[in-house]
Amino acid sequence: MPHLDNLRTILVAWVIGGHALLGYSAVGGWAYDEFHEVTFAPPTELVLVAIIGPSGLFVIGLFFFIAGLLTERAVSRRGPGRYVRDRARRLGVPWLVSALLLWPASVWLVATAAGRDESFWWVLSHRAPLLDSGSLWFALVLLIYSALFALWRWLTGPPVPPGGRPLGGRHVVTAVAAITACSFVVRLWFSARSGQIGDLHLWQWPACAGMFVFGVITAHHRWDRHIPDAIHRGCRTATLATLILLPPLALAAGVRDVATDAVAFLGGPHPQALATAAVEGVLVVAGSVWLVGLAERRLGAAGRRARAWARGAFGAFVIQGPVLMALAAALRGFDAPAGVKAPLVAATAITACFWLGARLPLVAARIHGSHRAVAPPSADSPRPT
């Protein structure tokens, strides 16, 4: 499915670039904001938040939607047991390596460059949240969802073909309402951007789990291959209208300095928190469906370059944390404003991450091949037919 591969490539590049910018922002959202030497001016940051900020409400949910679209087919092809083992290798191993080695080392490197007296062991054992893996929290949460779905499929048996009327606009509205209500309730206890052990982002689970399940359901109706035209148009209208209205509504609500004025929007029994949950519900559902449909209609090419970028996308996502932190640390001595450093880090990191990401599978294949070469088949081994 080239359109999903190409969409995933764009999303990974967007996430890497967004993290680079957030590292130099006062509002934060990326670990480098604890050590940054320069920040954007408040007016510049407000513009960046207006342009880039809304994507933070639905890009991760879109990843989970794509995963849900493909999960049923993968479980049916491999079987629940093999599927979970494959997921554990592809998602669990990178998360474990990142949580125990790569991410603590990256934070320790930046802390050392910033002149702080923090050891690697202190970062690993004392920095909150415990077992932080940087951007790889996504992999752990997706592994949990995947394992639960495989267990459910093992208990219930093969899926029953859908019957009755196809999915329509009312189903999209129902998904928006469910995610909005659940997000508001969850954030009464876990406010947005709060941390938990493993950095599980529990405050984001209603959107992540909701979109994963929505992807599984809509895949039964072939939305992985084609988003119905009426649904696509409606979701496009809802998404664009929300994105256009969001900045003036935020200004009308009194948001001038995002770092200080947005606290009530993050959670708790506040109308602002309910408004945030409602905006997120619309963007994560309508935005995800619209972008998948847009990719189907505009990003279906499967050329050599597109395939190369797609092959490196997952590796780029995995390696982005160390690359971003190393680049930011290397530029600390460069006397320049955040408006220069942040785009430079973003462009360099996107290029480097995809270059490295495309080579990680080759390295893994060579290692796997060398292990196989240690014990060649004996003369009595059955020959392939």
C-alpha positions in Angstrom: 0.0 0.0 0.0 2.2 2.8 -1.3 -0.1 5.6 -0.1 0.2 4.5 3.5 4.0 4.0 3.2 4.3 7.5 1.8 2.0 9.1 4.4 4.0 7.4 7.2 7.3 8.8 5.7 5.9 12.3 5.7 4.6 11.9 9.3 7.9 10.7 10.6 9.7 13.6 9.0 7.1 16.0 10.5 7.6 14.5 13.9 11.4 14.8 13.8 11.2 18.4 12.6 8.6 19.2 15.2 10.7 17.8 18.0 13.7 19.9 16.8 11.6 23.1 17.0 10.0 22.2 20.4 13.5 21.8 21.9 14.0 25.6 21.6 10.5 26.6 22.7 9.4 27.9 26.1 6.3 25.7 26.1 8.4 22.6 25.7 7.4 19.2 24.6 10.9 17.7 23.8 13.6 16.9 26.3 16.1 19.5 25.0 13.8 22.2 26.4 15.3 21.4 29.8 18.8 22.4 28.6 18.2 24.9 25.8 20.5 27.9 25.6 18.2 30.1 23.5 14.4 30.1 23.0 12.0 31.6 20.5 10.6 35.1 21.2 7.0 34.8 22.5 5.4 36.2 19.3 7.5 33.8 17.2 6.5 30.9 19.4 2.8 31.9 19.3 3.0 31.8 15.5 4.8 28.4 15.5 2.2 27.0 17.9 -0.6 28.2 15.7 0.9 26.6 12.6 2.5 23.4 14.0 0.8 23.0 17.4 -2.5 21.5 16.2 -0.7 18.6 14.5 0.5 17.5 17.9 -3.1 16.8 18.7 -3.6 14.2 16.0 -0.3 13.1 14.4 0.3 10.3 16.9 -3.3 9.3 16.7 -2.9 9.0 13.0 0.0 6.6 13.5 -2.3 4.4 15.6 -5.1 4.7 13.0 -2.7 3.4 10.3 -1.6 0.6 12.6 -5.2 -0.4 13.2 -5.9 -0.4 9.5 -3.2 -3.0 9.0 -3.4 -5.1 12.2 -6.3 -7.4 11.3 -4.6 -8.5 8.1 -1.2 -9.1 9.9 -2.8 -11.2 12.6 -4.8 -13.3 10.1 -1.7 -13.9 8.0 0.7 -14.8 10.8 -1.5 -16.1 13.6 -1.8 -14.4 17.0 1.2 -16.0 18.6 3.7 -15.3 15.8 2.2 -11.8 15.4 2.9 -11.0 19.0 6.5 -12.4 18.8 7.1 -10.3 15.7 5.7 -7.2 17.4 7.8 -7.8 20.5 11.0 -7.9 18.3 10.1 -4.9 16.1 8.6 -2.7 18.8 9.7 -4.1 22.2 13.4 -4.5 21.6 13.9 -0.9 20.2 11.9 0.4 23.2 14.0 -1.5 25.7 17.3 -0.5 24.1 16.2 3.1 24.0 14.9 3.2 27.6 17.9 1.5 29.1 20.7 2.9 26.9 20.2 5.2 24.0 17.8 7.8 25.5 19.6 8.1 28.9 22.9 8.4 27.1 21.4 11.2 24.9 20.1 13.1 27.9 23.4 12.6 29.8 25.3 13.9 26.7 23.3 17.1 26.6 23.4 17.6 30.4 27.2 17.3 30.2 27.3 19.8 27.3 25.2 22.2 29.4 27.6 21.9 32.3 25.4 19.9 34.7 27.0 17.3 37.0 24.7 14.4 36.1 26.0 10.9 35.6 24.5 8.4 33.1 23.3 6.2 36.1 21.6 9.2 37.7 19.8 10.0 34.4 18.7 6.4 34.1 17.5 5.9 37.7 16.4 9.3 38.9 15.2 11.4 36.0 11.5 11.5 35.7 9.7 9.7 34.4 11.4 6.4 35.1 12.2 4.3 32.0 11.7 7.2 29.7 12.5 6.1 26.2 12.1 9.5 24.4 10.0 9.2 21.3 9.9 5.4 21.6 7.0 5.5 24.1 4.9 5.1 21.0 6.4 1.7 20.3 5.6 0.4 23.8 2.0 1.6 23.8 1.5 0.1 20.3 3.0 -3.2 21.5 0.5 -3.3 24.4 -2.4 -2.6 22.0 -1.2 -5.1 19.5 -0.8 -7.8 22.1 -4.3 -7.2 23.5 -5.8 -7.3 20.1 -4.0 -10.6 19.3 -5.3 -12.0 22.6 -8.8 -11.0 21.7 -8.6 -12.4 18.3 -7.2 -15.7 19.7 -10.2 -15.9 22.1 -12.9 -15.0 19.6 -11.6 -16.6 16.4 -11.4 -15.3 12.9 -13.3 -12.1 12.2 -16.9 -12.2 10.8 -17.4 -10.3 7.5 -19.2 -7.0 8.2 -22.9 -6.9 7.3 -25.5 -4.3 7.1 -25.0 -0.7 6.0 -21.5 0.7 5.4 -19.9 3.1 7.8 -21.1 6.7 7.4 -20.8 10.1 8.9 -22.6 9.2 12.1 -19.9 6.6 12.9 -17.2 9.3 12.5 -19.2 11.7 14.8 -19.6 8.9 17.3 -15.8 8.3 17.3 -15.2 12.0 17.9 -17.7 12.2 20.8 -16.2 9.0 22.4 -12.6 10.3 22.2 -13.6 13.7 23.5 -15.5 12.4 26.5 -12.8 9.8 27.4 -10.0 12.3 27.0 -11.7 14.9 29.3 -12.3 12.2 32.0 -8.8 10.7 31.8 -7.3 14.2 32.2 -9.1 14.8 35.4 -6.3 12.6 36.8 -3.6 12.6 34.2 -3.2 16.1 32.7 -1.8 16.6 29.2 2.0 16.3 29.1 2.1 14.5 32.5 4.6 11.7 32.9 4.2 8.1 34.1 6.5 5.2 34.5 7.7 4.3 31.0 6.4 7.6 29.8 3.2 5.9 28.8 1.3 9.1 27.9 -1.8 7.9 29.7 -3.4 11.3 29.0 -3.2 10.5 25.3 -4.6 6.9 25.5 -8.2 7.8 24.7 -7.1 9.2 21.3 -4.4 6.5 20.7 -6.6 3.5 21.7 -9.7 5.0 20.1 -7.9 5.5 16.7 -6.3 2.0 16.9 -9.8 0.4 17.4 -11.3 2.7 14.8 -8.7 1.6 12.3 -9.4 -2.1 13.0 -13.2 -1.5 12.5 -12.8 0.6 9.3 -10.4 -1.9 7.8 -13.3 -4.3 7.7 -15.0 -1.9 5.4 -11.9 -1.5 3.2 -11.0 2.0 4.4 -7.3 1.0 4.2 -7.7 0.9 0.4 -10.4 3.6 -0.1 -12.0 6.3 2.0 -15.5 6.9 0.7 -15.7 10.2 -1.1 -18.5 11.7 1.1 -16.6 10.7 4.3 -13.4 12.2 2.8 -15.0 15.5 2.0 -16.7 15.8 5.3 -13.6 15.1 7.3 -11.6 17.5 5.2 -14.1 20.3 5.9 -14.2 19.6 9.6 -10.4 19.5 9.9 -9.7 22.6 7.9 -12.5 24.5 9.7 -11.1 23.5 13.1 -7.5 24.5 12.1 -8.7 27.9 10.8 -10.9 28.7 13.8 -8.4 27.5 16.4 -6.0 30.4 16.5 -8.6 33.2 16.8 -10.5 31.2 19.4 -7.3 30.7 21.4 -6.7 34.4 21.3 -10.3 35.1 22.3 -9.8 32.8 25.3 -6.9 34.9 26.5 -3.9 32.8 25.3 -1.0 35.2 24.6 2.0 33.3 26.1 1.5 29.6 25.5 3.9 28.6 28.2 1.9 30.4 31.0 -1.6 30.8 29.6 -2.4 27.2 28.6 -2.3 25.5 32.0 -6.1 25.2 32.3 -6.3 23.7 28.9 -4.2 20.7 29.9 -6.6 19.0 32.2 -8.8 19.1 35.3 -12.4 20.1 35.7 -12.1 23.2 33.6 -14.1 24.2 30.5 -10.8 25.0 28.8 -9.8 21.3 29.2 -13.1 20.2 27.7 -12.5 22.5 24.8 -9.1 21.0 24.3 -10.5 17.5 24.3 -13.2 18.4 21.8 -10.7 20.0 19.4 -8.5 17.0 19.8 -11.4 14.6 19.1 -12.3 16.4 15.9 -8.7 16.6 14.6 -7.6 13.1 15.5 -10.6 11.4 13.9 -11.5 13.7 11.0 -7.9 14.7 10.4 -6.7 11.1 10.3 -9.4 10.0 8.0 -8.9 13.0 5.7 -5.1 12.5 5.5 -5.4 8.8 4.8 -7.9 9.6 2.0 -5.7 12.4 0.7 -2.7 10.0 0.6 -4.8 7.5 -1.3 -5.7 10.1 -3.9 -2.4 12.0 -4.1 0.4 9.8 -2.7 0.0 6.5 -4.5 3.3 6.6 -6.3 5.7 3.8 -5.6 8.8 5.0 -7.3 12.4 3.9 -6.3 13.0 7.0 -4.2 9.7 6.8 -2.4 10.3 3.2 -1.6 13.8 4.0 -0.2 12.4 6.7 2.1 9.6 4.4 3.2 12.1 1.7 4.1 14.0 4.1 6.3 10.9 5.6 8.0 10.7 3.3 11.0 14.4 3.4 11.6 14.4 7.2 11.4 11.7 7.3 14.0 13.7 5.0 16.3 17.0 6.8 15.9 15.6 10.4 16.1 16.1 10.9 19.8 19.9 10.4 19.9 20.4 12.3 16.6 18.4 15.3 17.7 20.0 15.6 21.1 23.5 15.1 19.6 22.9 17.8 17.0 21.5 20.3 19.6 24.5 19.6 21.9 26.9 20.2 19.1 25.4 23.6 18.2 25.4 24.9 21.8 28.5 26.8 21.1 27.2 28.3 17.9 26.2 31.9 18.7 22.8 32.2 16.9 19.2 32.7 17.8 16.7 29.9 18.1 15.2 30.9 14.8 18.4 29.8 13.1 19.4 26.9 15.3 16.0 25.1 15.4 15.5 24.9 11.6 19.1 23.9 11.1 18.7 21.0 13.6 15.4 20.0 12.0 16.7 19.8 8.5 20.0 18.0 9.4 18.2 15.6 11.7 15.5 14.6 9.1 18.3 13.9 6.5 20.5 12.0 9.0 17.7 10.0 10.5 16.4 8.7 7.2 19.9 8.0 6.0 20.6 6.0 9.1 17.2 4.5 9.2 17.5 3.1 5.7 20.8 1.3 6.7 19.6 -0.2 10.0 17.7 -3.0 8.3 20.8 -3.8 6.2 22.9 -4.0 9.3 20.3 -6.2 11.0 20.2 -8.5 8.0 23.9 -8.9 7.9 24.0 -9.7 11.6 21.2 -12.2 11.1 23.0 -13.7 8.1 26.3 -14.1 10.0 24.5 -15.9 12.8 23.0 -18.3 10.3 26.3 -18.8 8.6 27.8 -20.1 11.9 25.8 -23.3 11.7 25.4 -24.3 8.0 23.0 -27.1 7.2 24.4 -30.6 7.3 24.5 -32.9 4.4 21.6 -34.8 5.7 19.4 -31.7 5.9 16.3 -31.8 3.7 16.7 -29.8 0.5 14.2 -27.1 -0.5 11.7 -28.1 -3.1 
